[in-house]
């Protein structure tokens, strides 16, 4: 597991579902995550990785694995 994966996993547990291990292949559309929780998570990811991900860009990610790939490819 990559460092990015571990950091995103920690944030997902904190902001999305503290009761379960995040499923990195589950579709965001199939989850019961509220839009408020999703935005808080997106902001936390941006802060953690020092990147700005617009709501529009974030909405294009299908799952957490897509987010990790994006972060790895845009790491400074």
C-alpha positions in Angstrom: 0.0 0.0 0.0 1.3 3.4 -0.9 1.7 6.3 1.6 -1.1 8.1 -0.4 -3.4 5.2 0.0 -2.8 5.1 3.8 -3.3 8.8 4.2 -6.6 8.8 2.2 -7.7 5.7 4.1 -7.2 7.6 7.4 -9.1 10.6 6.1 -12.0 8.4 4.8 -12.4 6.7 8.2 -12.4 10.1 9.9 -14.8 11.9 7.5 -16.8 9.2 5.7 -17.4 6.1 7.8 -15.4 5.6 11.0 -17.0 2.2 11.6 -15.6 0.5 8.5 -12.4 0.1 6.5 -12.8 2.1 3.3 -13.4 0.1 0.1 -11.2 1.8 -2.5 -13.1 0.2 -5.4 -16.7 1.0 -4.2 -18.5 3.6 -6.3 -19.1 7.0 -4.6 -22.5 6.9 -6.2 -23.4 3.7 -4.4 -22.5 5.0 -1.0 -24.7 6.7 1.5 -22.3 9.6 2.0 -24.0 12.9 2.4 -22.9 15.8 0.3 -21.8 17.7 3.4 -19.5 14.8 4.5 -18.2 14.5 0.9 -17.3 18.2 0.8 -15.6 18.0 4.3 -13.6 15.0 3.1 -12.6 16.8 -0.1 -11.4 19.8 1.8 -9.5 17.5 4.2 -7.8 15.7 1.3 -6.9 19.1 -0.2 -5.4 20.2 3.1 -3.6 17.0 3.7 -2.0 16.8 0.3 -1.7 20.5 -0.3 -3.7 20.4 -3.5 -6.9 22.1 -4.6 -9.5 19.8 -6.1 -12.6 21.6 -7.4 -16.0 20.1 -6.5 -16.4 19.4 -10.3 -13.1 17.5 -10.5 -13.9 15.6 -7.2 -17.3 14.6 -8.7 -15.5 12.9 -11.6 -13.8 10.4 -9.3 -15.7 7.1 -9.3 -14.1 5.7 -6.2 -11.3 6.3 -3.7 -8.8 4.4 -5.9 -9.4 7.1 -8.6 -8.7 9.8 -6.0 -5.4 8.1 -4.9 -4.3 7.8 -8.6 -5.0 11.5 -9.1 -3.1 12.4 -6.0 -0.1 10.2 -6.9 0.0 11.6 -10.5 -0.3 15.3 -9.3 2.1 15.0 -6.3 4.5 17.9 -6.1 
